[in-house]
């Protein structure tokens, strides 16, 4: 360093200027070959960069960027270069500057930023340098990127978004153990996530919510320091107007982690400014999740989660606590308002909350007391009004409860009710209380025809000795007295909301003979600028009386009112006055969002819901005023026709609904049956899977069965459990093995019985066959004998006939030999009879033999089929016996393998010096082997 400055001083003998010095340093950075010389030159540029910001920026920026590219191995020179770039990009002058100088410095930083990020590779280089763990490189890199984002956020966001792993590298800063880098990383991410939904989503899905909530918890939640504030600001950036991140935050159950933030003690005095800031940001974070601008479904889901996790209850505790700072109390009221808005469950819970007073009072009553109290801060009164509006939003039950406190039958003289407070505020001397009470009461009537009619029953006692007047009449009386503009605007908004879409209320209003003349007088007068709004609201009120008039009062029918307007005011003038409402400068501000936010009490004139009513009624009232009686009659006829058509359409719709419901029921039945079918199929699949698993388990258990002996021998070592098998399982396996043995024995017995039966049947079959063959041979012999006998009989018959012929020829001769021939004839006849008898006997034997043969053939066929059946059963039994033998062989092999393992383990135990009882184990093994040998013999 000294060498460089000595060279600079040697130039002309005079003190060189800052620009010359910087130029020589830049030359040294560009031309020096030694790293030490370049490092000294960059260090010198860093020391001059604050004083000579412009000169260093214009001359040295390119050289510094080149250093970042070429000297990556030296962290010291990288740190100097990054610090120098930071000094010329960011104006960190400690002394205060005037506005012009400050603007010039900012413009200079923007110019240098544009020059640096002109080449996107420079930004990618800076992101790469953040991976360096060295503190002197990483910290200046974080600060430089933060400064660049402040100057040109949108351009730099686009470069980082397309840079590979750009956002991920920045997210890694939150995990750095060095708090300085982590905290500056939070500031960097705050700048990075501003108004860029794409980067917000990437950061959220890089687990940002988890990390930030962990940091908040580590730092002490609401009692933490500035780091907690930075985390909350980053969370607000990620969640505000980003529905995707809001849904991710809710689905990740991060809402539940917000509840401990709002745990406050009994003593709430002495809150630090940082705690107030932190708690204020935490409440804003809750409001972001349930903001009315979010989608209704997302808001309802978050409201439900906040009630279920107890967050709403915790907020109500703060609401009723003592000693809470006013701004925190105000923001808590606004937060509770949006948590309960439109959620029936949350609204019912809020209605049940009581203040810790004696006697206990509902929280709504306590809040309304603050709203109508003119000594309370303006912002607090606005917050209470917003809370009351949110409590009644889409809550007909709550509206009925509020109106009921005004009815004569429910008034309790010993306690203060919400209705009494609203009436008190409505008629107090404070115009802001009048306006707030009127708007609050109007919200109790919003879109609720029943409560509008009920409120007509409310009677007020004005003074002693005078009869009570209705609330409607009292409001018109105050209007006619010419009170402040704010009071009259509030009352006119209440009256317009009250009689809107309620013909009965319109009739009650017109029944007072003074109301219509008062309205026409107000509208027709030429008043100042402040009174124009009142004239417009009076025109709106009169227009509602025309549009919702049921013509029940003869003097104030639609036609007569329109004639009155035409004569007293003029139709064009009436429409012009009606248009004053929407042209008012405060109308558009109130129409933007539901929360009443006004810079001062005097500007508190319009309510958000009332602006919707004006937008809805302005057009229809204008048309109603311009229509003639004939047009109205035509419209009525058209309406009647349309009503008839509507009735027909309604009938068809009902029929379609019934058919739809029937179709839906059938679809549900089909769906139910389909689901049942799927369940049954799933059950069958599961049962098949379970059967397969049981088979697999059975095979595994068979494999593990051989380890029974090892479990007995090592019982003390493994506590009665060997290789995952309990003693009960081993006993069960033994029982299964014994059962298998019994089945095997039974199968063998059956098999032997079947074999015996088959053998006997075979022998019987053979005997039958032999008998059949013998009978067949006998039958053949009998047939042969029969044929021989027949031939003999025929021969004898021939012989007899011959003898008869001889006898007849010898009749004429002497009969000396007659006796001998007669004897021969008798002998032959006897022989013939004997032969005939023998022939008959043989025929009978042949017939009997044929029958016996047929019977034997039938028995043989039956025996053959029985043999085939038994043969099939024998084959099945032989297959089962073979499978049983195979299983037993597998078990024997497993037992043998187990014995080998046991022997090996015993040998190892012996080698390790352990005592092993060999005899018991040997006896057990021998006994097991004998049992299995007996089984083999039986097989």
Secondary structure as GFF3:
##gff-version 3
##sequence-region A 1 939
A	DSSP	alpha_helix	2	9	.	.	.	ID=ss1
A	DSSP	alpha_helix	18	31	.	.	.	ID=ss2
A	DSSP	alpha_helix	35	48	.	.	.	ID=ss3
A	DSSP	alpha_helix	53	70	.	.	.	ID=ss4
A	DSSP	alpha_helix	75	89	.	.	.	ID=ss5
A	DSSP	alpha_helix	99	117	.	.	.	ID=ss6
A	DSSP	alpha_helix	120	129	.	.	.	ID=ss7
A	DSSP	alpha_helix	135	151	.	.	.	ID=ss8
A	DSSP	alpha_helix	153	162	.	.	.	ID=ss9
A	DSSP	alpha_helix	166	171	.	.	.	ID=ss10
A	DSSP	three_ten_helix	172	175	.	.	.	ID=ss11
A	DSSP	alpha_helix	179	192	.	.	.	ID=ss12
A	DSSP	alpha_helix	197	205	.	.	.	ID=ss13
A	DSSP	alpha_helix	208	218	.	.	.	ID=ss14
A	DSSP	three_ten_helix	221	223	.	.	.	ID=ss15
A	DSSP	alpha_helix	226	239	.	.	.	ID=ss16
A	DSSP	alpha_helix	243	251	.	.	.	ID=ss17
A	DSSP	three_ten_helix	256	262	.	.	.	ID=ss18
A	DSSP	alpha_helix	273	289	.	.	.	ID=ss19
A	DSSP	alpha_helix	296	308	.	.	.	ID=ss20
A	DSSP	alpha_helix	311	320	.	.	.	ID=ss21
A	DSSP	alpha_helix	326	340	.	.	.	ID=ss22
A	DSSP	alpha_helix	344	352	.	.	.	ID=ss23
A	DSSP	beta_strand	354	355	.	.	.	ID=ss24
A	DSSP	beta_strand	361	362	.	.	.	ID=ss25
A	DSSP	alpha_helix	363	371	.	.	.	ID=ss26
A	DSSP	alpha_helix	378	392	.	.	.	ID=ss27
A	DSSP	alpha_helix	396	404	.	.	.	ID=ss28
A	DSSP	three_ten_helix	408	410	.	.	.	ID=ss29
A	DSSP	alpha_helix	418	426	.	.	.	ID=ss30
A	DSSP	alpha_helix	431	445	.	.	.	ID=ss31
A	DSSP	alpha_helix	449	455	.	.	.	ID=ss32
A	DSSP	beta_strand	459	460	.	.	.	ID=ss33
A	DSSP	beta_strand	469	470	.	.	.	ID=ss34
A	DSSP	alpha_helix	471	480	.	.	.	ID=ss35
A	DSSP	alpha_helix	485	499	.	.	.	ID=ss36
A	DSSP	alpha_helix	503	511	.	.	.	ID=ss37
A	DSSP	alpha_helix	513	524	.	.	.	ID=ss38
A	DSSP	three_ten_helix	529	531	.	.	.	ID=ss39
A	DSSP	alpha_helix	532	547	.	.	.	ID=ss40
A	DSSP	three_ten_helix	554	556	.	.	.	ID=ss41
A	DSSP	alpha_helix	558	564	.	.	.	ID=ss42
A	DSSP	pi_helix	565	569	.	.	.	ID=ss43
A	DSSP	alpha_helix	571	583	.	.	.	ID=ss44
A	DSSP	alpha_helix	585	592	.	.	.	ID=ss45
A	DSSP	three_ten_helix	601	603	.	.	.	ID=ss46
A	DSSP	alpha_helix	608	626	.	.	.	ID=ss47
A	DSSP	alpha_helix	629	705	.	.	.	ID=ss48
A	DSSP	alpha_helix	708	713	.	.	.	ID=ss49
A	DSSP	alpha_helix	715	718	.	.	.	ID=ss50
A	DSSP	beta_strand	721	722	.	.	.	ID=ss51
A	DSSP	beta_strand	725	726	.	.	.	ID=ss52
A	DSSP	alpha_helix	727	809	.	.	.	ID=ss53
A	DSSP	alpha_helix	818	911	.	.	.	ID=ss54
A	DSSP	alpha_helix	918	938	.	.	.	ID=ss55
###
